Amino acid sequence: MTPWIVALLALLYVAGLFGIARLAERPSAEAFLQRHGGLIYSLTLAVYCTSWTYYGAVGTAVSSGWQYVPIYLGPLLVLLFGQALLTRIARITRQQNAASLADFISTRYGKRQGVAVGVTLVCLIVVVPYIALQLKAVAQSYRVLLGEQADPDIWWQNSALMSALAMTVFAMLFATRPQHLTGRNRGIMAAIAFESLVKLVALVTLAVGAAFLLARPQQWLADFTAHAARTPFDALSFFTKTVLAMGAVFLLPRQFHVAFVENTDPRHLRQARGWFGGYLLLVTLVVMPIALAGMQLYPHLTGQADRFVLLLPSGQGWGVVSALVFIGGFSAATSMIIIATLALSAMISSSVVMPALLDRFREQGANRDFGPVILRVRRLMIATVMALSYAWYAGFARDHELAETGLLAFSLIIQLLPAVVGGLYWRRGHAYGVYAGLLIGTVLWFLLLMMPSLMSAVANAAGLPRADDDGPLDALSRGVFWSLGLNTLAYVGVSLLSRPDLRDRLQASAFIRPQRGDADEAASSPRPARRARMSTDDLMILLERFVGNARARETLHPFQPGDAATPSLALIRQVERELAGVIGAAGAAAMVEAALDGRQLDFEDVVTLFDDTREVIQFSRHILFATLEHLGQGVSVVDKDLQLVAWNQAYLDLFNYPASMVKVGRPIADIVRFNAERGLCGPGSPDEHVEKRLQHLRRGTPHVFRRVRPDGTVIEMQGNPIPGGGFVTRFTDITEQVRQMEALAEAKEDLELRVQQRTREISDINAELRAEVDLRRVTEQQLRQAKGEAEAANAAKNRFLALASHDILQPLNAARLFAAALEQGDPARRPAILGQLDNSLKATEELISTLLEIARLDEGKVEPDNRPVALQPLLQQLDDEFSLLAERQGLKLKVRAAPWTVNSNPTYLRRILQNLISNAIKYTAQGKVLVGCRRRGRSVVLEVWDTGPGIPPADLERIFEDFYRVDATARGRQGIGLGLGVVQRMANSLGHALSVASTPGKGSVFRLSVPLADAAASTASVVPTTAGQSLLSGLSVFCVDDDRQNLEALKALFEQWGVGQVECLPDAEAAVERAITLAAAPDLLLLDYQLGGGLDGLSLAKALRARWPQVAVLLVSAAPDPDLPQRAKAEGVLFLAKPVRAGALKAVLNSVRVSKG
């Protein structure tokens, strides 16, 4: 399928959605929408099924069996058993005119804007990764359909970027038209219902086709059950995902919007139990045949099972089905993005932006037209959310599976569950509890779930292996348990400690005991409001300023009996609901109440209101003073100006004030100063005491003090702020209580001393008994351990001897056969047989040397002398030694040195690293080998990374055993399985910790921890090279150069390095003649390019390789020919330019030695 066809399908589909929305908004469609309202409402709830469930459910079913079911099971359980909860939320949403989830929660908790802002931030954090998930799904579907034709590095071919831009424009045009600002949009809901139907048809069609592709199409359910039985089943993870889905189905912003804000009939919730429940059940079933068919046809792509939904039809050549499936996935993404951005932009504008704008333009009141401002704010919020979502996709979502991102969003949105459920059923729930719970839950969610996910994405991007998650709980269950559990505890605890004001109690009562019939009846009642003095036109003018002329006329059209008619209760309710969608429930209620009450009171009513208010205030004042006089403690009350306004007789008796001192209006500073000057406030100057007390009163902070008077009387002062300003302080004489407490404290201290003394005596006796028991236990354990070690050593010795004798006899048997062949064979083949005989004896010699070294290490006779060793020269030598070997095998060797000095034995440390690097190069078919070091405290960790086939977990603990080789990686490679055993013995003798980590299919890393040398130590030792030189004794080198001085220099250098056999010839003819007489092939041909005569170095290499096909060739030259290195490489010849560095030449010899084995 070509890119333009895919783009055309998407554009046509979007145009069709616009058409459906416009048709649904026509008055002629109202009857149809009402008749099928239950079905349409149920289909809009299916916006829950996003691209996660469309693509990701198949991936989860393939990898985890039944673990995909909880995402559908949770909503089903809520529909079946949570109807009371859903109905309650829907009723309260209508009664409180809540236009969003943030409005709903903030209205419950005293209509506090801070609660709305907090909920909005949580929803923003939830929605951004969720939209990024949709972008990833769309980009993935484009790649599958187009067959990787597009280059994502080119911006106009980046399907995710283009989809984000297109969906941003689409959401702006579709969801922020002027008539859609108030939160109820039947056109959008009809389009979303159609999209849900398209998703279902696409999946069912694909499932039917997939069933016919199965080997046993009529037994797909049994086959999937068998597949699920083969995958591990984590019951706790299943339960956690079910709980998350149960909360997400009504807490996600888009779900709350379609389920409650757009709900026009309470009966639709009951009808959704059947329609939406059946939808979820059907989607759950169709996943199974799709997953089975994908595993059957693409067994090599089970790690990318999210693509099966598109791979199945495209792989079978089903063009129409491919287009339908693509449109279904595109529909799943677009429907979620439309509703999510609509709900989130409404939250941000009404909870954050519009309150600030209303405060700024407060002087203009209702005369300012806010419609265009709100429109621009909504569109700006949509663009911002989409930009953040694409940034999240580009940074992190590419390395996450669809299901993983969705579960992260679910686990955060469920943090709102305590605030919602507690607000519905617990009267004591307080906004401060919501603040505390959301803060703790969100922080724990980030630390336990989001941070590991981000770190995993970074590790994947860097090509590092993932760390395994150990513990009794999986990461998701653990994160949800701690974040939601502590969230709930903080909500309950802080709510219990908080004191609700009148507004909190009123809103709690409205949610705990919502009106069941009156409010709903009033919302549809045509009766006029008796107290309303505004006409319908007045309400029209008010509403136009916020939602625009068109939307206002559409809203008020059914309620207009006449120009001057008194508005009905239903009309006033509708106006408040419309305004709530723009400025929030709290602002709408205040605006409508001010407009109605401010225009209906006459002068007589105002006078009567003031009279009633005065009587109530006087009655309350009498009650207050009577209560104060009957209190046993002294009480004083100051107003917000810090002046004394009330007190009781007990207060005067405690302080013995002069008659003229205490009176109404007296500054409290004078009272405090008077007491401080009499020494009643304790040590310190009077000014200090006055300033300290005034600071508490100004800040309104509760405080408790104890003052000891000069006569020994103890007075406790407890102060608390008064709402609206002022302070009340209680003074209690606690002298007798303090004396009793001191007596109790003395008795307690004496008793504690006695108990401690007896406890020490008993503890000493118990300690002696425990020490004796522990000694016996340790002795028995040591005996058992010694016996076990002896038995294991004996078994290991027998196995070691058996394996060693087998591996020694193998080359000796081969040598014996070669010797027999020399006696009876063809004389012309004797040179080749002699070479093979020599190789067999060399293998035997190397094996015996290694066994002797292992024996010395095991017996402890070798005690290495540790001293400071500089890492930089050591790692540089290893780089020179192995770089050419790695290049010859097509690998990239990186050695990252560091200027640290460690305490180790230089010879053993070099041999350990040589073995590890040699193994990494030997077993890595392609990729790279990285050698580096990291500082960890007082140690340096040397690491050797490779991108080889990796080591299975079952073999990780056995690779250091003698003669053990991993079958999957050792097949076809030389070696006897002793290298890592020697490495481990050397590391143990040095006292260095050796560890390995591996991911099959990705590579391995060996780590050696070496202590840093003391800073005061002497200069670090130079890394010895004698060990490396002695290893060259088995090599034979054949040198050809027309410059005799060069030949003499090469021979002297090779002899110094301990090369076993060096033969130098001055020209090509002599070289060819000498090659005929040699019985065995040399290990390396070192040829100069300019030899004179008829042959150059490359031609001579071809001629000699005709006799010795496997011989390694090194070409050296000072000729100014830029193409010579490429020509040499094409012939399989190594190349060094003159003058040749000794280090590079030695590296070539070492690589030849390692290749030789």
Summary of the structure (lengths in Angstrom):
residues: 1157
radius of gyration: 42.6
end to end distance: 52.9
largest distance: 138.9
contacts: 3789
relative contact order: 0.06
helix: 69%
strand: 9%
